[in-house]
Amino acid sequence: MHKKLFIPGPVEIDPEILQAMATPMIGHRMPEYARLHGSVTSGLKQVMATDNRVFLATSSAFGVMEGAVRNLVQGRCVNFCNGAFSDKWHDVTRRCGKEADAVKVPWGQPITPEMVEQALATGRYDSFTLIHNETSTGVMSPLREIMAVAERYPDVISIVDTVSSMSALPVPVDELGIDVCIFGVQKAFALPPGLAVFSASERSLERAKCVEGRGYYFDFLEFAANDDKDNTPSTPCISLIYALAKQLERIFAEGLEQRWCRHRELAASVRGWVQERGFDFFVAEPYRSLTLTCVANNRGIDLKKLKGALGERGYAFDDGYGKLKGETFRIAHMGDLQLDDLNKFMSVIDELLPGV
Ligand SMILES: Cc1ncc(COP(=O)(O)O)c(C=O)c1O
């Protein structure tokens, strides 16, 4: 039995998307691929509101997250850490042999503009990493305010992960001044995993030219040179790119504004349910994510049992990430999810709660 995914990624995929993946194969050096590549990158620029170059990498998000630090950290980087994925990004930065410091806050807290100001004002850093929406904790940091701080430090390259926010809410890359904006497609974009997208500003590409040890697979300059021909350095995941083309068509048919509005409605519905059932939120306002809700298990529910029972009813449920397992659970409300489906899921939880 297929379990309907209410976990924070991968998310449920529309059958139309799966169908698009069955399109007969083409060669990536054929003109048909260049046309496909050109059309998806121009659609992505619209969603990301950027005139920067947009590249397609055949990997999960962390491929490009690692690639970005290898390409852009020349001297020293600061990693802002407030959850599992941002903590890991710091570790990855160090593993790439880069000088890096972590500014860490407890899980459940946001990164604030003040923290960013304090770090950048030291003059020690030429780059920083930030996760807009920490999926492990359901915290959304105030990106606009943070980028307003970053704007005052033009020599510092901003590397921002929007894995679980891009397309669910406005992230206008150029207006915010994000140098490198990265996302994997298996979350808010609602595609199967295996493809990462990133935009790169001119100054980030200039920086890359001066950085040694960029490797090959994620060398930003290779991406730029190949993109000039609407292509990729290595064989891309063409089936997924067909799926992306279909998804962009669907996103524009729904309308970006409507997609953002639907995500606000989904979030409001889950938040209402959480309050009505007497649960606490793990995250304080105004930092609650719009794409997933992390719920504190203050009612002492046997989450493992609930997960099992939901599994038997055909639903995949998340009982907390890493060290938060058992203490919190997360309900994802991102991608192509519709309000009726979400409410049905919560009504099934309601039926099961008395027994757990
Ligand atoms: C915010 C965020 N960043 C990075 C990642 C890592 O992505 P991937 O597993 O695609 O490398 C995830 C995955 O859950 C995520 O939620």
The ligand as an ORCA input file, in Angstrom:
! r2SCAN-3c Opt
* xyz 0 1
  C      16.339     22.889      4.761
  C      17.039     21.679      4.228
  N      18.281     21.799      3.743
  C      18.948     20.747      3.273
  C      18.392     19.497      3.263
  C      19.180     18.354      2.730
  O      18.686     18.055      1.503
  P      19.147     16.762      0.674
  O      18.759     15.588      1.491
  O      18.303     16.971     -0.554
  O      20.579     16.865      0.412
  C      17.100     19.309      3.731
  C      16.499     17.970      3.731
  O      15.596     17.638      4.428
  C      16.413     20.434      4.234
  O      15.184     20.313      4.706
*
